[in-house]
């Protein structure tokens, strides 16, 4: 678990704050809610991908890359943070953006994260829905390589064993904060999509024998597929840190009942969560990840899943995406 063995670019503002949400806790009448502020990682409005990119971009630099490529949905937080990290390092960035929602709203297609991608100097191509986007990414990378570019391709969400190291480290960081504050934590919850955040966290928590259960609220895939994706990545991540076998299949739990009509399409619960966090705590969630995770947590508190105790909600960031959803938020 000596993560200094792995190359890393120290860009994120760490440790991120751990804060108690007194007003939201009182409003919901359930357990004591704390929030881990990974919306405060610092790079281009912050977000969870910056932790992953510290390891991924260091690997790109060691490989001699002059261009990084990645892929994601139109309003991808990961794409925005990759573009910003590349700008910080003086690398070119090329992004494949997949239309997963079918929205023709100009705010969605050109504002929010898309605007920031452009400001960071990224170039991009678009793809329709239903394609194997990592295969599309590799084909596009090969095209650029044939033109003489030295390309490092990052999978969607930065979710491979190298990227997941960022959340192994986040688990260590959180445990230090809990211990220093004398906090006994009963559960950690977060949104889960491309699997890297949940896989890294569960690996770090199990490798340190933390005894804290982790629940991921899915934003895209059905439960069986999501849990399988997370477990497969957790196994690989545990292997590279020298803790093979530390994560069991039963340690990986996802609740995928709050996806709604699909990835990137807000639900009523998601929109309520955005308003509650904004109005009670002055915090901004995004409609794709953090708000669907918060919606699941709020639903479960109201239905007695946690009547008391202390839970931590990991905020994955993404508030820039709100500006692509003005119609849904004002409707």
WOUR-V515013 format. One record per pair of residues at least 6 apart in sequence whose ideal C-beta (glycine too) atoms are under 6 Angstrom apart, sorted by the first residue. I is the first residue (numbers start at 0). J is the second residue. D is the distance in whole Angstrom. If there is no record, write none. Layout:
<<I:J:D> <I:J:D>>
This chain:
<<0:206:6> <0:240:6> <2:168:6> <5:54:6> <5:164:6> <6:57:4> <6:58:6> <6:61:5> <7:53:5> <7:54:5> <7:57:5> <8:53:5> <8:56:5> <8:57:5> <10:42:6> <10:53:6> <11:40:4> <11:41:6> <11:49:5> <11:50:6> <11:53:6> <12:40:6> <12:41:4> <14:172:5> <15:36:5> <15:37:5> <15:39:5> <16:36:4> <17:35:6> <17:176:5> <18:34:5> <19:33:5> <20:32:4> <20:34:6> <20:280:5> <22:279:4> <23:32:6> <23:279:5> <23:280:5> <24:31:5> <24:32:5> <26:279:6> <27:300:5> <29:300:4> <29:305:6> <30:305:4> <30:307:5> <30:308:5> <30:310:5> <31:309:5> <32:310:6> <33:311:5> <34:312:5> <34:314:5> <35:311:6> <35:313:5> <36:314:6> <37:47:5> <37:314:6> <37:315:6> <37:316:6> <38:45:5> <38:314:5> <38:316:4> <39:45:5> <40:49:4> <42:49:5> <42:80:6> <42:83:5> <43:79:6> <43:80:6> <43:83:4> <44:319:5> <45:316:5> <46:76:5> <46:80:6> <46:316:3> <46:317:6> <47:196:5> <47:315:4> <47:316:6> <48:77:4> <48:80:4> <48:157:5> <49:80:5> <50:165:3> <50:169:6> <51:157:4> <51:162:4> <51:165:4> <51:195:6> <52:84:5> <52:157:6> <54:161:5> <54:164:5> <54:165:6> <55:153:5> <55:157:6> <55:161:6> <55:162:5> <56:84:5> <58:161:6> <59:67:5> <59:151:4> <62:151:6> <63:149:6> <64:149:5> <64:151:4> <65:149:5> <66:91:4> <66:148:5> <66:150:5> <67:85:5> <67:90:6> <67:92:5> <67:151:5> <68:93:5> <68:140:5> <68:150:6> <68:152:5> <69:81:5> <69:94:6> <69:153:4> <70:95:4> <70:132:5> <70:136:5> <70:155:5> <71:77:5> <71:78:5> <71:155:5> <72:97:6> <72:99:5> <72:263:6> <73:96:5> <74:111:5> <74:112:5> <74:320:5> <74:323:5> <76:317:4> <77:156:5> <77:157:6> <78:94:5> <78:116:6> <79:112:4> <79:115:5> <79:116:6> <82:92:5> <82:116:5> <82:119:4> <82:121:4> <83:119:5> <85:92:4> <86:119:5> <86:120:6> <92:121:4> <93:122:5> <94:121:5> <94:123:4> <95:124:5> <95:126:6> <95:135:6> <95:136:6> <96:123:5> <96:125:5> <97:126:5> <97:132:5> <98:127:6> <98:128:6> <99:128:6> <99:262:5> <99:263:5> <100:263:5> <100:264:6> <104:326:6> <106:323:5> <106:325:5> <107:323:4> <110:322:5> <110:323:5> <111:319:5> <111:320:5> <111:322:4> <111:323:3> <112:319:5> <112:320:5> <115:319:6> <126:135:6> <132:155:6> <133:154:5> <136:152:6> <140:150:5> <140:152:5> <143:150:5> <144:150:5> <155:193:5> <156:193:3> <156:195:6> <157:195:6> <158:193:4> <158:194:5> <158:195:3> <160:235:5> <160:236:5> <160:239:5> <162:195:5> <163:195:5> <163:198:5> <163:199:4> <163:232:6> <163:236:4> <166:196:5> <166:199:3> <166:200:5> <167:199:5> <167:202:5> <167:203:4> <170:200:5> <170:203:3> <170:204:5> <171:203:6> <174:209:6> <177:184:5> <184:211:5> <184:309:6> <184:311:6> <185:308:4> <185:309:5> <186:212:5> <186:310:5> <187:211:6> <187:213:5> <187:311:5> <188:214:5> <188:296:5> <188:312:6> <189:215:6> <189:292:6> <189:313:4> <190:216:5> <190:218:5> <190:288:4> <190:289:6> <190:291:6> <190:292:3> <190:315:6> <191:197:4> <191:215:3> <191:217:6> <191:253:6> <192:218:5> <192:219:6> <194:228:4> <194:229:5> <194:232:5> <197:215:4> <197:229:5> <198:229:5> <198:232:4> <198:233:4> <198:236:6> <200:213:6> <201:213:5> <201:233:5> <201:246:6> <201:250:5> <202:233:5> <202:236:5> <202:237:5> <202:246:6> <204:211:6> <205:245:5> <205:246:5> <205:250:6> <206:242:4> <206:245:5> <214:252:5> <215:253:5> <216:254:5> <216:257:6> <216:292:4> <216:295:4> <217:225:5> <217:253:5> <217:255:3> <217:258:6> <218:288:6> <218:291:5> <219:262:4> <221:255:6> <222:253:6> <222:255:4> <225:253:4> <225:255:6> <226:251:5> <226:253:5> <229:251:5> <230:248:6> <230:251:4> <233:246:4> <237:243:6> <237:245:5> <237:246:5> <254:295:6> <257:291:5> <257:294:5> <257:295:4> <259:266:4> <263:287:5> <265:286:5> <265:327:5> <268:294:4> <269:286:6> <269:290:4> <269:291:5> <269:294:5> <272:290:5> <272:293:4> <272:294:4> <272:297:6> <273:284:5> <273:290:5> <276:282:5> <276:284:5> <283:318:4> <284:290:4> <284:293:6> <285:317:3> <285:318:6> <285:320:4> <286:324:5> <287:320:6> <288:315:5> <288:317:6> <289:314:6> <289:315:5> <289:317:6> <296:312:6>>
